[in-house]
Amino acid sequence: MYALCTGVVLQQSKLNIMKLNAGIITDNLQATKHFYVAQLGFGVTFENEWYLLLHTPGHSSEIAFLKPGLPAQAPIFQQPFNGRGVYLDYRNWMKWMPGMKPSKAKAYPLA
């Protein structure tokens, strides 16, 4: 179980603000893309045959997905996520999923 994480520090006025992008290694890039776009309203920031970067509605956050087993990647990034040990908390989800009630919320597999 491995997650790809990259952080970028941005300078805004005199405050340092860190943006964290999490990533999940998966064999199922197209199914993952379909789920996040169709079910959660995410958009595609960047995509190629081995990498997918999606953004939340409003572009406030991003999540990346990477194919496993790429020879150029460090060994830690070559195993696919095994489905355990990660959770994503989507704040304000009721604002962009009209009609959804907390009692009807359900868990979906990540990748």
C-alpha positions, 0 to 999 in steps of 0.5 A: 500500500503506497500513496504518492504525495507531493507538496508545493509551497507557495508564497502569498504575501508574507505567509507560506501556504502549503498545498498537498496533493495526494496520489493513489497507485492503481491499475484502474485509471479509466474506471477511477477517472469515470467514478470521480468525474461522473459521481463526484463532479471532479474535472481532469487537470492532466492525463496521460497513459500512466498518470491522472490528475483530477481536481475538485469542483472549484479547483480547490484540491487535486488528487493524482492516480499513477499506474503501478510498475513503471520502471522509471519510478522508485520501487516504493511507487511500483506496487498498486494500492491494496484498498486499505489504509487510506480515507478521503474526507470531502468537505462541503460535499452536500453543497455540490451533491444536491439531494444527498442526505448524510444518512444516504452517504455511502463508502466507495472503493478508492481505486 
